[in-house]
Amino acid sequence: MRPSANIRTRLTRIGKQADHEIDLADAALWLSSVGRPGLKLEPYHRHLKCLVSEVGRYAKVDQEDPDMELRVEALHQVISRRYGYLGTEEAFDDLDCANLSYVIDRRTGLPVLMCVIYLHVAMELGWASEGIDFPGRFLLRLEHLGERVLIDPYASGGVVTARDLRDLLKAVVGNHAELSPSLYEAANSRDVLLRVQNNIKVRQLREKNLDEALETIEAMLLFAPDRPKLWREAGLLYARIDNVKQAVAALEEYIRLDTGDSARYSTTNLLQELRARLN
């Protein structure tokens, strides 16, 4: 489903923002409204504000600077125990679980959106926090006074150890895989939003819903217009549904962004073929 004019305006505005200016939870809610026409976002914003307030109250932020243990405990006790947020295996097969409004309604969803909720609360409280796009999970990293911990919002906000991560990595990638610093790199807000939408797109492509997958990519391009691979993907899908004009426009944008990646040569050849068909 294509976003309404109002949603398109909002997503385009996000696309012009610097990453640090993006309100991640708000942006994810705007994206969730694409699939739920007429959705009122105010109740969801109130719920998130309530989570922030209750976690802060539990951690006694108005009285002292809580230590790391209390921060982790507050997130777990309020978000998971009090409000019932918990990941389920069924979430990986349910398209609605890639929609933040549904996740809030149902208190479960994909790991990345569970992390968005935890990350929003932590950041609103001024706690140093980052999302980590680890294979098979999306984790929250908290840092305080030189101490760092990783917690798994999908698994009720529990702390994960290096051994836990190694076991998860091998289960997802294979027994040959080993932990490396690159696996702990923080994901910026735009990357998190792309990860959310990519889950939707992958499912649509798996079900051969090319038109719907294109609509998802078009929405992604509104808030991430400088991502060359998205333009290339859009161009290839337009070509598959025989929309040559749009395919040419998308692939020209891909070339204009001067990626220099391995697909540039084959894409240039395809673009020439498509231009010839237009003529």
C-alpha positions in Angstrom: 0.0 0.0 0.0 1.4 3.4 -1.0 1.6 6.0 1.8 -0.9 8.9 1.9 0.3 12.4 1.0 0.6 13.2 4.6 2.7 10.2 5.4 4.9 10.8 2.3 5.5 14.4 3.4 6.6 13.2 6.9 8.8 10.4 5.5 10.4 12.9 3.0 11.1 15.2 5.9 12.9 12.4 7.7 14.9 11.8 4.6 16.2 15.3 4.8 17.2 15.1 8.5 20.6 14.3 9.8 20.7 10.9 11.4 21.0 12.3 14.9 17.9 14.4 14.4 15.6 11.4 13.6 13.2 10.4 16.3 13.4 6.7 15.8 10.2 5.6 17.5 8.2 8.4 15.9 9.5 7.5 12.4 8.8 3.8 12.9 5.2 4.7 13.9 4.8 6.8 10.8 6.0 3.8 8.7 3.6 1.6 10.6 0.7 3.8 9.6 1.4 3.1 5.9 -0.1 -0.4 6.3 -2.9 0.9 8.7 -4.7 3.8 6.9 -6.3 6.2 9.4 -4.2 5.0 12.3 -4.1 7.5 15.1 -0.5 7.8 16.4 -1.3 9.7 19.6 -2.2 6.6 21.8 1.1 5.0 20.8 3.1 8.1 21.6 1.3 8.2 25.0 2.2 4.6 25.7 5.9 5.2 24.9 5.8 8.3 27.1 4.3 6.2 29.9 7.1 3.6 29.5 9.7 6.3 29.8 8.0 7.7 32.9 7.7 4.4 34.7 11.2 3.2 33.9 12.5 6.5 35.1 10.5 6.2 38.3 11.7 2.6 38.9 15.3 3.7 38.4 14.7 6.7 40.7 16.3 9.1 38.1 14.9 12.1 39.9 16.8 11.2 43.0 20.1 9.9 41.8 22.1 8.7 38.8 21.2 5.0 38.6 24.0 2.5 38.2 24.1 0.1 35.3 22.5 -2.7 37.3 19.5 -0.6 38.2 19.1 0.7 34.6 19.0 -2.8 33.2 16.6 -3.9 36.0 14.3 -1.0 35.4 14.0 -1.7 31.7 13.4 -5.4 32.3 10.9 -5.0 35.1 8.8 -2.3 33.5 8.9 -3.1 29.8 9.0 -6.9 30.0 7.5 -7.8 33.4 4.9 -5.0 33.9 3.8 -4.5 30.3 4.5 -8.0 29.0 6.8 -7.3 26.0 8.4 -10.6 25.0 9.6 -12.0 21.7 8.0 -15.1 20.2 9.1 -17.4 17.4 5.8 -16.7 15.6 6.9 -13.1 15.1 9.3 -14.1 12.4 6.4 -15.4 10.2 3.9 -12.6 10.9 4.2 -9.5 8.7 2.3 -7.5 11.3 5.3 -8.0 13.7 7.3 -5.7 11.5 4.8 -2.9 12.3 5.5 -0.9 15.5 1.9 -0.1 16.2 1.0 -3.8 16.1 4.0 -4.6 18.2 2.7 -2.2 20.9 -0.8 -3.6 20.6 0.3 -7.2 20.9 3.4 -6.6 23.1 5.5 -8.8 20.8 7.3 -8.4 17.5 10.5 -8.7 15.6 13.8 -8.2 17.5 14.5 -4.9 15.8 11.2 -3.4 16.8 11.4 -4.7 20.4 14.8 -3.0 20.5 13.3 0.3 19.1 11.1 0.4 22.2 13.9 -0.2 24.6 16.2 2.2 22.8 13.5 4.9 22.8 13.0 4.6 26.5 16.8 4.6 27.3 17.5 7.6 25.0 14.6 9.6 26.4 16.1 9.1 29.9 19.4 10.4 28.7 21.1 7.0 29.0 24.0 6.3 26.6 22.5 3.6 24.4 22.9 2.2 20.9 21.2 -0.5 18.7 23.5 -3.4 17.6 22.5 -5.3 14.5 23.8 -8.6 15.6 23.2 -11.7 13.4 19.8 -13.2 14.4 19.1 -10.5 16.9 18.9 -6.8 17.4 20.5 -5.9 20.7 20.6 -2.8 22.9 24.0 -1.6 24.2 24.0 0.5 27.4 27.1 2.4 28.6 27.6 4.1 31.9 30.8 5.2 33.6 33.0 3.1 31.4 30.8 0.0 31.8 29.1 -1.6 28.8 26.4 -4.3 28.7 24.4 -5.8 25.9 20.7 -6.7 26.5 18.3 -8.6 24.3 14.9 -6.9 24.2 13.5 -9.8 22.3 14.3 -12.1 25.3 12.7 -9.9 27.9 15.6 -7.5 28.2 18.1 -10.0 29.7 21.8 -9.3 29.7 23.7 -11.4 27.1 27.2 -12.6 27.6 30.0 -13.2 25.1 29.2 -16.9 25.3 25.5 -16.3 24.5 26.6 -14.2 21.5 29.0 -16.9 20.3 26.3 -19.6 20.5 23.8 -17.3 18.7 26.3 -16.5 16.0 27.1 -20.1 15.3 23.5 -21.1 15.3 22.7 -18.4 12.7 25.9 -18.3 10.6 27.5 -21.7 11.1 30.0 -23.4 13.4 32.9 -21.7 11.6 31.8 -18.2 12.7 33.6 -16.4 15.4 33.0 -13.1 17.2 34.7 -10.0 15.7 34.6 -6.3 16.5 32.6 -5.6 13.3 29.6 -7.5 14.8 29.3 -4.9 17.6 29.1 -1.8 15.4 26.2 0.5 16.3 23.4 0.9 13.8 22.2 4.5 13.1 18.6 5.4 13.2 18.1 5.3 9.4 19.7 1.9 9.3 17.3 0.7 11.9 14.3 1.9 9.9 15.7 0.3 6.8 16.1 -3.0 8.7 12.5 -2.8 9.8 11.2 -2.2 6.3 13.6 -4.7 4.8 11.8 -7.4 6.9 8.6 -6.5 5.2 10.1 -6.3 1.7 11.7 -9.7 2.0 8.5 -11.3 3.0 6.7 -9.7 0.1 9.3 -10.9 -2.4 9.2 -14.3 -0.9 5.5 -14.4 -1.7 6.1 -12.9 -5.1 4.1 -9.7 -4.3 6.3 -7.5 -6.6 4.0 -4.5 -6.6 3.8 -4.5 -2.8 7.6 -5.0 -2.5 8.0 -2.0 -4.8 5.7 0.1 -2.7 7.8 -0.8 0.4 11.0 0.2 -1.4 9.4 3.5 -2.6 8.6 4.3 1.0 12.2 3.4 2.1 13.5 5.8 -0.6 11.5 8.6 0.9 13.5 8.5 4.2 16.7 7.1 2.7 17.1 8.7 -0.7 20.8 8.5 -0.8 21.0 4.7 -0.7 22.2 3.5 -4.2 21.3 -0.1 -3.7 17.7 0.8 -3.0 17.5 2.7 -6.3 19.0 -0.3 -8.1 16.6 -2.7 -6.4 13.7 -0.5 -7.3 14.9 -0.3 -10.9 15.2 -4.1 -11.2 11.7 -4.6 -9.9 10.2 -1.9 -12.2 11.9 -3.8 -15.1 10.4 -7.1 -13.9 6.9 -5.6 -14.0 7.6 -4.0 -17.4 7.5 -0.4 -16.1 10.4 0.6 -18.3 10.2 4.4 -17.7 10.3 4.0 -13.9 13.1 1.4 -14.2 15.2 3.8 -16.3 14.7 6.7 -13.8 15.6 4.5 -10.8 18.7 3.0 -12.4 19.8 6.4 -13.6 19.6 7.6 -10.0 21.6 4.6 -8.9 24.3 5.5 -11.5 24.2 9.1 -10.5 25.0 8.3 -6.9 28.3 6.8 -8.2 28.5 3.7 -6.0 31.5 2.0 -7.6 30.2 -1.4 -6.4 30.5 -4.6 -8.3 26.9 -4.3 -9.8 27.6 -1.0 -11.5 28.8 -2.5 -14.8 25.9 -5.0 -15.3 23.5 -2.3 -14.2 24.9 0.1 -16.8 24.3 -2.5 -19.5 20.8 -3.1 -18.4 20.1 0.6 -18.3 21.3 0.9 -22.0 18.9 -1.9 -23.0 16.0 -0.3 -21.2 16.7 3.1 -22.8 16.7 1.4 -26.2 13.2 0.0 -25.4 12.0 3.5 -24.6 13.2 4.8 -27.9 
